[in-house]
Amino acid sequence: MYDAPLFTERDVTANTIKIGARGVQVFYGDTHAIRDVDVDIEDKTVTAFIGPSGCGKSTFLRTLNRMNDTIDICRVEGDIRLDGEDIYDKRVDPVQLRAKVGMVFQKPNPFPKSIYDNVAYGPRIHGLAKNKAELDEIVEKALRRGAIWDEVKDRLTAPGTGLSGGQQQRLCIARAIATEPEVLLMDEPCSALDPIATAQVEELIDELRQNYSVVIVTHSMQQAARVSQKTAFFHLGNLVEFGETAQIFTNPEDPRTESYITGRIG
């Protein structure tokens, strides 16, 4: 079990730690899905969560922006902090939290709206633009950061659902970053994409870490090795090992990690 100390004053003030989790437990009714997870997500770093199907990696990812709040039987215990602030404090508005901690899902899920309105949706809700000119600027900036501007700039009024799968996923990434989040969560963002679209999204993830802390859940160990600097290995609801990606893949400390990476479990 990866063992981290309780929060220190340095953790709270250190710029490197964006999200810190201590003693996190997740229950679905009577099922104990996540046990005692301690992890630090660093700023401007890609952190990969790997592990077999059903090991808890996506469940843990959803605790980081309170997406589990939408499931009636789900209960989260422990301490999760964004920049030192407890995200489960009753005074925290989950909608505002999700503007700071954006999310991209497994299947591209553009809204049934125009490409422009997909990206403008979040900034409109959160009042980030005073007028149309400011909104235009936000939309263009997000589409550029999503590496899709050149492909869609002449058809912003066309429906987002009319794009190819890879383009839709990059549109969803642009939509997620339009509210200027600080953290971007990605739950298997390439699993529905072909190899060329996957390569484009991976390249984009590498660019995004200049501005964001990125956390990606992936079934692909090759993808984790390519895009991440830190890797967490989950197994049966436990965080088994967490560290530098290169070390996890070449010299893991826990035999379960080695068994997974070499294909003996999973």
C-alpha positions in Angstrom: 0.0 0.0 0.0 1.4 3.4 -1.0 1.8 5.3 2.3 1.7 9.1 2.4 2.0 11.2 5.5 -0.8 13.5 6.7 -0.9 16.9 5.2 1.9 19.2 6.3 2.0 23.0 6.1 4.4 22.6 3.2 1.9 20.5 1.3 -0.7 23.2 1.5 1.6 26.0 0.4 3.8 24.1 -2.0 3.1 25.1 -5.6 3.9 21.7 -6.9 0.9 19.9 -5.3 -2.3 20.8 -7.0 -4.6 18.1 -5.5 -3.8 16.1 -2.3 -5.8 13.1 -1.2 -5.5 11.3 2.2 -7.4 8.3 3.4 -10.0 8.4 0.7 -12.7 5.7 0.9 -15.5 5.3 -1.6 -18.6 3.1 -0.9 -21.4 2.2 -3.3 -24.1 1.1 -0.8 -22.4 -1.7 1.1 -19.7 -2.2 -1.5 -16.3 -0.8 -0.4 -14.9 0.3 -3.8 -11.9 2.4 -2.9 -9.8 1.8 0.3 -7.4 4.3 2.0 -6.0 6.1 -1.1 -3.3 8.6 -0.5 -2.0 10.5 -3.5 -0.6 13.9 -4.5 -1.4 15.2 -8.0 1.3 17.7 -9.0 0.7 20.9 -11.0 1.6 21.0 -14.7 2.2 17.3 -14.7 0.3 14.4 -16.4 -0.6 11.7 -13.9 -1.8 8.4 -15.2 -4.1 6.0 -13.3 -3.6 2.4 -14.5 -4.9 -1.0 -13.4 -7.3 -3.8 -14.5 -11.0 -3.1 -15.3 -13.0 -2.6 -12.1 -10.0 -1.7 -10.0 -11.3 1.7 -8.9 -9.3 4.1 -11.0 -12.3 5.8 -12.7 -14.2 5.8 -9.4 -11.2 7.6 -7.7 -10.9 10.0 -10.6 -14.5 11.1 -10.1 -13.9 11.9 -6.5 -11.6 14.7 -7.6 -14.4 16.8 -9.0 -17.3 15.3 -7.0 -18.9 13.6 -10.0 -19.7 10.8 -7.5 -22.2 13.3 -5.9 -24.6 12.4 -8.8 -24.8 8.8 -7.7 -27.3 8.4 -4.8 -25.8 5.3 -3.2 -22.2 6.6 -3.4 -20.4 7.9 -0.3 -16.9 9.4 -0.1 -14.8 9.6 3.0 -11.4 11.1 3.6 -9.7 14.3 2.7 -9.3 15.7 -0.8 -7.8 19.2 -1.2 -7.4 21.5 -4.2 -4.7 24.1 -3.5 -5.1 23.2 0.2 -8.9 23.8 0.2 -11.2 20.8 1.2 -13.3 20.2 -1.9 -16.0 18.3 0.1 -16.6 21.2 2.5 -20.3 21.9 2.6 -19.6 25.5 1.5 -18.0 24.4 -1.8 -20.4 24.6 -4.8 -19.8 21.5 -7.0 -20.7 23.5 -10.1 -17.9 26.0 -9.3 -15.5 23.2 -8.4 -16.1 21.5 -11.8 -15.3 24.8 -13.6 -11.8 24.5 -11.9 -11.6 20.7 -12.3 -12.8 20.0 -15.9 -13.5 16.5 -17.2 -13.4 14.7 -20.5 -15.2 11.4 -20.7 -14.5 8.1 -22.4 -16.9 8.6 -25.4 -16.9 12.0 -27.1 -20.2 13.6 -25.9 -20.6 16.9 -27.7 -23.9 18.7 -26.9 -26.5 18.7 -29.7 -25.5 22.3 -30.5 -23.2 24.1 -32.9 -19.4 23.8 -32.5 -19.3 27.4 -31.2 -22.1 26.8 -28.6 -20.5 23.7 -27.3 -17.4 25.7 -26.3 -19.3 28.8 -25.3 -21.7 26.9 -22.9 -19.4 26.8 -19.8 -18.2 30.4 -20.1 -21.8 31.6 -20.5 -23.0 29.7 -17.4 -20.1 31.1 -15.3 -20.4 34.6 -16.7 -16.8 34.7 -18.0 -17.6 37.0 -20.9 -19.1 40.5 -20.8 -20.0 40.6 -24.4 -20.0 38.7 -27.7 -16.5 39.8 -28.6 -15.1 38.4 -25.4 -17.0 35.2 -25.8 -15.6 34.9 -29.4 -12.1 35.3 -28.0 -12.7 32.6 -25.3 -14.1 30.2 -27.9 -11.2 30.7 -30.3 -8.6 30.3 -27.6 -10.2 27.1 -26.3 -10.5 25.6 -29.8 -6.8 26.5 -30.5 -5.7 24.9 -27.2 -7.9 21.9 -28.1 -5.8 21.7 -31.4 -9.0 21.8 -33.5 -9.4 25.5 -34.5 -7.9 25.2 -38.0 -10.3 22.3 -38.8 -13.5 24.1 -37.6 -12.9 27.8 -37.8 -14.9 28.1 -41.1 -17.9 26.1 -39.8 -18.4 27.2 -36.2 -22.2 27.2 -36.7 -22.2 23.5 -37.8 -23.3 20.9 -35.3 -20.6 19.4 -33.1 -22.1 16.0 -33.5 -21.2 16.1 -37.2 -17.5 16.0 -36.5 -15.4 12.8 -36.7 -14.8 10.9 -33.4 -11.3 12.3 -32.9 -12.5 15.8 -33.7 -15.4 15.4 -31.3 -13.1 14.4 -28.5 -10.8 17.4 -29.2 -14.0 19.6 -29.2 -14.9 18.1 -25.8 -11.4 18.9 -24.5 -11.8 22.5 -25.8 -15.2 22.7 -24.1 -13.6 21.5 -20.8 -10.8 24.0 -20.9 -13.0 27.0 -22.0 -13.8 27.8 -18.3 -10.0 28.1 -17.6 -9.8 25.1 -15.3 -6.7 24.4 -13.3 -7.0 20.6 -13.5 -8.2 18.4 -16.4 -9.5 14.9 -15.7 -9.6 12.5 -18.6 -11.4 9.2 -18.2 -10.1 6.8 -21.0 -10.2 9.7 -23.5 -8.9 7.6 -26.4 -10.7 4.3 -25.9 -13.3 5.1 -28.6 -10.7 6.6 -31.1 -8.7 5.1 -33.9 -4.8 5.1 -33.7 -4.4 8.4 -35.7 -7.0 10.3 -33.5 -5.4 8.7 -30.4 -2.0 10.1 -31.4 -3.4 13.5 -31.9 -5.1 13.5 -28.5 -1.9 12.2 -26.9 0.1 15.0 -28.5 -2.5 17.5 -27.2 -2.2 16.1 -23.7 1.5 16.8 -23.7 0.8 20.4 -24.8 -1.9 20.9 -22.2 0.4 20.1 -19.2 2.1 23.4 -19.8 -1.0 25.1 -18.5 -2.9 22.4 -16.5 -2.5 19.5 -14.2 -3.8 16.6 -16.2 -5.0 13.3 -14.7 -5.7 10.5 -17.2 -7.3 7.1 -16.6 -6.1 4.6 -19.2 -6.3 0.9 -19.9 -3.3 1.3 -22.2 0.0 1.0 -20.4 1.8 2.1 -23.5 -0.3 5.3 -23.4 0.5 5.9 -19.8 4.2 5.4 -20.5 4.0 7.9 -23.5 2.1 10.7 -21.9 2.6 10.7 -18.2 5.3 11.8 -15.7 3.6 10.1 -12.7 1.7 6.8 -12.6 -0.6 5.3 -10.0 -1.4 1.6 -10.1 -4.7 0.5 -8.7 -5.7 -3.0 -7.9 -8.9 -4.3 -6.3 -9.8 -0.8 -4.9 -6.3 -0.2 -3.5 -3.6 2.2 -4.6 -0.8 -0.3 -4.8 2.0 2.0 -6.0 2.5 5.6 -7.0 5.7 7.2 -8.4 7.6 8.4 -11.4 6.3 6.8 -14.6 9.7 5.5 -15.6 10.3 3.8 -12.3 6.8 2.2 -12.2 7.4 0.7 -15.6 11.0 -0.3 -15.3 11.6 -1.0 -11.6 8.3 -1.3 -9.7 8.6 -1.9 -5.9 5.4 -4.0 -5.5 5.2 -7.5 -7.1 1.6 -6.8 -8.0 2.6 -3.8 -10.1 5.3 -5.9 -11.9 2.7 -8.7 -12.5 0.3 -6.2 -14.1 2.9 -4.6 -16.2 4.3 -7.9 -17.5 0.7 -9.2 -18.2 0.5 -11.8 -15.5 -2.6 -10.1 -13.9 -5.3 -7.9 -15.4 
